[in-house]
């Protein structure tokens, strides 16, 4: 399989985060689609390719050392200036259902390490995302 593009790697990180607890919920899948359709970073990505890219990610994930390979590849192909955006996209998917399981937290921890996002930036991303998902009821 050829090296993924930066767009594909960003999608891989969202899929890996969602799939980490072995339960990709409809809400998480919908949020991945929404991120791809609405975030400026995906402006020049063909959203019709989303399902195929997610399926490629699933294949890679089931390979030996799949998660590590995906994380290493993402670090290499996503420009360093976009590592914060990559983490924000993954955290967006993890937090959308208002319930983070241990597996999701572990993947996010690995992602923080691989992308070398500083602690203050992480806190800001996580706080803003959680605030955006709160409801009145």
Secondary structure as the mmCIF struct_conf table of DSSP 4:
data_model
#
loop_
_struct_conf.conf_type_id
_struct_conf.id
_struct_conf.beg_label_comp_id
_struct_conf.beg_label_asym_id
_struct_conf.beg_label_seq_id
_struct_conf.end_label_comp_id
_struct_conf.end_label_asym_id
_struct_conf.end_label_seq_id
HELX_LH_PP_P HELX_LH_PP_P1 UNK A 2 UNK A 5
HELX_RH_AL_P HELX_RH_AL_P1 UNK A 6 UNK A 19
TURN_TY1_P TURN_TY1_P1 UNK A 20 UNK A 22
HELX_RH_AL_P HELX_RH_AL_P2 UNK A 26 UNK A 38
BEND BEND1 UNK A 39 UNK A 39
HELX_RH_3T_P HELX_RH_3T_P1 UNK A 40 UNK A 42
TURN_TY1_P TURN_TY1_P2 UNK A 43 UNK A 44
BEND BEND2 UNK A 45 UNK A 45
HELX_RH_3T_P HELX_RH_3T_P2 UNK A 47 UNK A 49
HELX_RH_AL_P HELX_RH_AL_P3 UNK A 50 UNK A 62
BEND BEND3 UNK A 63 UNK A 63
TURN_TY1_P TURN_TY1_P3 UNK A 64 UNK A 65
HELX_RH_AL_P HELX_RH_AL_P4 UNK A 66 UNK A 77
BEND BEND4 UNK A 78 UNK A 78
HELX_RH_3T_P HELX_RH_3T_P3 UNK A 80 UNK A 82
HELX_RH_AL_P HELX_RH_AL_P5 UNK A 83 UNK A 95
TURN_TY1_P TURN_TY1_P4 UNK A 96 UNK A 97
BEND BEND5 UNK A 98 UNK A 98
HELX_RH_AL_P HELX_RH_AL_P6 UNK A 102 UNK A 115
TURN_TY1_P TURN_TY1_P5 UNK A 116 UNK A 116
HELX_RH_AL_P HELX_RH_AL_P7 UNK A 119 UNK A 133
#
